[in-house]
Each structure stands twice: as C-alpha cells, then as structure tokens.
Amino acid sequence: MKIMLSLFVILMIVLLPIQAADLTARQIMEHVDDRDDGDNGVSDMVMTLIDKNGNKRARKIRSYTKDKDEDKQRIMFFMMPADVKDTGFLTYDYDEYSKDDDQWLYLPALGKSKRIASSDKSGSFMGSDFNYSDMTSKNLDAYDFKILNEKAVRGAKTWVIEAIPKTKEEIGETGYSKSVLFVRQDNYMVVRAVHWVDEGGRIKYMDSPKIELIDGIWVATKRTMTTKKNKKKLHKTELNFYNVKFNQPIEQDVFSLRRLEKGL
Amino acid sequence: MWSRYLLILLLFFVSGNFSYVSAESNVSSNELDSVMDGFDEDIVEQEVDGILDDFGDDAEQAVDADTKIATASSPWQLNGSLILSSSYNYAHNSPAPGETDHRGLSRLRGSLKLELKADIIDGWKGYLETKLSHDLIYQIQGRSDYSHEQLDSQESEAELGEAWVQGNLARSLDIKLGRQLVVWGKSDNLRVTDVLNPMDQRESGLVDIEDLRLPLAMARMDYYQGDWNLSGIAIQEIRFHKKAQLGSDFYTGSVTPIAENTPSHSSSNLEYAMALNGLFSGWDLSFYWARLFDDQPHQETKSSITAFEHGRIAMLGAAMNIALGNFLLKSEIAHFRGLEFTSTPNQKKRRTDLLLGVEYTGFDDTTWSLEVADRHLHSYESALATQSIKKDEWQTALRYTGEFMHARLKVTFLTLLFGTPDEGGGFARLQGDYEWMENIRLIGGVVAYHGGDKRPFTHIGDNDRLFLDVKYSF
C-alpha cells in the first residue's frame, strides 16, 4: 500500500504539470495562431534601424488593419522620413496558405500604384531586421514543433518551442532554417524568438520587452529584432507602437487602391 | 515487488522520454543556452523626443474611403526638397570650331521643389507644387559658348508642377481638378498605354524619374463599383514632350530649327480619355481609350511655310498583370489610329504596340524586370526609313534594383535598347542612391549611351556622363 501510495505521488508529481498544461507543441502553436490579435485596428509605429555603431535611422508609419472573414487586410502610410512620405503599402494577407498575398505599393513620386508579387517572405521588411514572414502568421502545417523546456521571460512562464520547417521551400520562403519560440503560458504570445538564418551564419533575436493589454487584446507595443553573427551585433531594429486602438469604425473600402493613392 | 518494477519502469520511461526529446531536437540544450545570451537585457525606452509629434492622438474618428483617415496636427503641410545636381561628360571628342564644348562638367544645378498639401474640408484636399532651378554651369563655362535656345531651355526654370483639388462628389464618385499626372499601364520602363502626360526628354536617361512626367491640366472623375473603377478624363492643357534645344548635345534636329505649332486651348481641342480598371486577387486588368494630340509632331507645309504640327490620334489599349509566386507577368497592348509622318504626307497610319514583361522578386531585397515591346506600323512604306522609322520597332528594357545595408543603399541598373545592340541604340544607367544621413541622400552613377539609327541615339552615342546629386528632403 505504501509503495502504491509512493507510486501515486510520483505519478502526480511527474504527470500533473504535463496534465495542467497538457498541450502538445502543435496545440500551443495553434493557440498562438488563434489568439485574438484584434480587428479594425489603428496604430502608429516608429521603426528605428540601428547599425552596429549605434547610428539610428527612423521611419514613422501609420497603419490600419481589418479582418475580412479569415483574411487580414492592412494599409500603411509612411509619415517620415520626408523623402518617402506618403508612400503607401496595401496588403491582403490570405488565411489560405496556398494563396499568395496581394500587395501593392504606392509611390507618390511616380503617381502610380504598383502590384508586388512576392510569395518569398524572406526579404527585409522595409529595410529592417524583420522580414515579411515575421509580420505575418505562419503555416503551422509546414513545421514540426517540439517543446524543449520551460523558461521564465521577465517573470512570465513560457514554453520554449522549437519550430523546424518541414521543407526547403518553407525555409526558402521564411529565410529561417529553424526557430525557437518563447510562448507565454498565460496569453499565448510569442514574446521571444531565436531564428537561425538559413544563409550567412546569422542568428536573429526577436524580443517583445513591452506588452500591453489594449481593448482586451494583448499587444507587443515594443518589439526588437537583433541580427548577430558569432555573437556580434550586426544590426538591430526597434518597433515602437503608439496610439494602438482596436474596434475602430474603419470601413472596408479603406483597404483599397483608391485609398492607397489618396493617402492619409 | 511488481510495483517497484513498475516504478523503475515509469521513471525510466519518463527520464528516457525527456532524453529522447533532447536527442531528437535540432536545437540542443547547449546550443539554446548559448544563444540565450544573445537577448539584450538592457532594454531602455527609445529616444523618441519629437518623433511622435506628427502622430497626434486622433485615430478614433470614423474613417472610410471617402474621408480623411486621420487628422494630422495641421491641415497644411509644406514639404519639399533641395537638390544640388551635377554631371560630368567624359566621352565627348573635341568639338568642331564654332561648336559648343560639352566636355567636362556639364551640370551644376540647384533645384528647389516645394509641395503644399491642404486638407480643405472633410474628404477634400488640395496640392500645389512648384519647381525652381538654376544651372550655374553656363556661367562657369561661359554663357557665350552656348546657344540662346539651350540657355532659354535649361539655364533657369520656374515651373508650376502638379496643382489640383480632389474630393468626393458621392460615396463612390471622386473628382480631381487641376494640373496632375495620370499614369496608365503596368510597365515600369517602357511606355505603351501610358500616353497621357508628356515627358521631359531633354536629357534622355538623365532626368530624375520624379521629374520625367509633365503634369497636365485636366478634369478627372472616378467611379468605383466593387472590383472595378471607371475613370473619365478631359484634358484642357495642350502640352508636348520637352525636347533638347539647338546647341544641346542631346539635340537631334536640323541646324535651323523648324517652328512647332501647338494647338490652341479651345473646347474643340480638348483631349479625352477613359480607363476601366479591374483589381482582382492575383491579377489586374485595365482597358484604355484616349483621343489626343500626337506628342510626336510631323512637318507640314502650308502656304510655303513648313512647321511641325501635332495630329489628332486615337488610342485603344489594354493592360494586364498576373502575379505568380515571385513572378509578376505584365502585358500591354495599344492600337493607335491617325498617326502622321513627315515622309508620308497626307496619310494617316495605324500602329499596334505590344509589350510583354516579367518581374522577379525571388531574391531577397532584389527585383529584376525584363520588358520587351514591339511597335508595329501598319501600311508601312519605305519612305518612312528616311526618318529612321521601321515597320517593327523593338524595345527592350532590363532593370535590376537591389537594396543593401538595410535599405540605406539602393542600387539600380537600367538598360534600354532599341532593336538589336547594333541597330537603334540605347543607354545603360547604373545608379546608387545612398541615405547619407536623415533626410539627405547622395545619388550618383553613370549613364553610357550607345549610338544607333534611332533618334535621339543617332547623335548622342558619346554623351556618356557621370552624375552626382545631393538631395535634402524636408
């Protein structure tokens, strides 16, 4: 009886934490993917590009987002620097992964909207350390996920999840050969990530040092991405978000070429 | 006893299972520990003093496509740029006696562009652009060495650029009145259906792309319905390409310039255009119709006076984009009626232009595009050859754009060829655009011309230039 009791206690000790968070890595990532990231959103972003010598360049961008069924639509306008002011970017990010996003760029100097065809999302997002795949949701089916362990990030418990692309095509599209994601256990936010860049021996560190609950939505109001090679910092990008609001009365036709060409 | 075995088995399984995780993982625990040092723990609040001023805190208002998205701090915005532009001719031979020596430094021009934007009332905005420039090179090299035509054309300029008022008459109906640009077509390098605004052709290959198109006074109305947009345009201002003047090393006309008649600004000389644009997932489709004056004049002799005249032409065209993965396929077709030529007087001819192009964005931060166009002249006559006009005129454009140093440096290579390299001529332009510091860019490069039998390349094969601009934007 004593042995049985011991066995029961050990079983409880070993299994309870797993039962409490009895989720596979895949299930956790599904929660991440399904997490409410807000609808009808407005935000202002300051993107600061910092080179290895600490020199800074800043861009100011106002963006609007809207969910259209399962798809996400976004329109962004550059407000600074002066030479790219009023440049606009319109994206229809389709939930269906086999369907490429629709993207248009408006260049006021040319007076013309230009369609951008790019299923490859490994390119730099506006010159930053983030690439386009960092700014959009992932196709979970394209990855093998595994829980490596648990760690606390700024006092919050996280699952440390390894994400390995299943195919070379996925590596080519995202530019990452593997990633480790730190998912907060209380709100399923990816608050940190390490990405191994497929080429060049670089590693990129994504961090969300500031997250806030805005209109009931957890939002990373500060995100950084630091590119390093052999532990030396090559470049860093800081994204700071201001005036973040959700559930704004933004009409569907804001996300159109008509609006893109009219500007703010 | 069996319970102990069970216990050991359980512990073995549990420990073994975790070991299995570690063994299978592509990220070993050592590797993970190692990379964890890479996170900055010294996160400090960003230096944002002043940078947020433009944002305001006013994004709450209702927005739709007809109204202003967000309120800026002021309804008036003044922007602009100050440019110091220089070029150096390195390939000219010594000029013949009495001719202008274009060798060496050939441009030292200061330009000021001012843009005033105004949010007039809800849903209505205005825009006013002025350009002032003065080229010091003529004083430095000696004004007497240049023709008065060239000095008049290029020494000093004060020009009204775009100047318009735009608003919405109804929820799906926009109007835009004033001097403006309307860009048609899908091509970025060759013009097939993009026929409305004339171009600055005074220095082919050297004109900044922002200044290439010349605005026209027009009234434009746009109606939006679902995926479609119908645009109707009436053009009041009759204006043609700016061309190099006598004395310029880009001038290709006769020694004695022939007068050029510009149609008067009257209701009977209005130009009209319509466009129907469809925008769909993965592809776009546009149809165009225009009735214009031909930008290319022909000589006519009336009452013993020979002058350049601009004939009325009509254009019917279409353009399509298809996005396939990292490829963007482009096509344009345009059919022109009413073309007149000096060498075939009193005849009106038709021409069909076809463009096919592809753009590839599969390499990081890089875009390659290739466009090929054929301009097929119907009812071709051999007399047209005297004007170096061919039955089929082929044009090829290859463009490379790459961004480096986190978009601090943008490199563009463009080569444009008429016919084969041995035939019509063309040019190649290599340009670097470097963000030197906030709001200041250095733009420099080289343009190499290839002489041929197509104007203006008949005369400009040795016009190769180095150029360097410093641009301050505010």
Interface residues (C-beta under 8 A of the other chain):
Chain A: I3 M4 S6 L7 I10 L11 V14 V42 S43 D44 V46 T48 L49 D51 K56 R57 A58 K60 R62 Y64 F77 M79 M80 P81 A82 D83 K85 Y92 Y94 K99 D100 D102 A109 L110 G111 K112 K114 R115 I116 A117 S118 S119 D120 S122 G123 S124 M126 G127 S128 D129 K146 I147 L148 N149 V160 E162 I164 G175 K178 V180 R192 V194 I203 Y205 D207 P209 K210 K222 T224 T226 K228 K231 H235 E238 N240 Y242 N243 K245 Q248 P249 I250 E251 D253 V254 S256 L257 R258 R259 K262 L264
Chain B: S3 R4 L6 L7 L10 L11 V14 V21 E24 S25 N26 V27 S29 L32 V35 M36 D37 G38 F39 D40 I43 Q46 E47 V48 I51 L52 D54 F55 G56 D57 A59 E60 A62 V63 D64 A65 K68 I69 A70 A72 N79 S81 K125 Q166 D174 Q180 L181 V182 V183 K186 D188 I209 E210 R213 D222 Y224 N229 L279 S281 G282 D284 N321 A323 L324 G325 N326 F327 L328 E359 T361 G362 D364 D365 E403 H406 A407 R408 E435 E438 N439 R441 K471 S473 F474
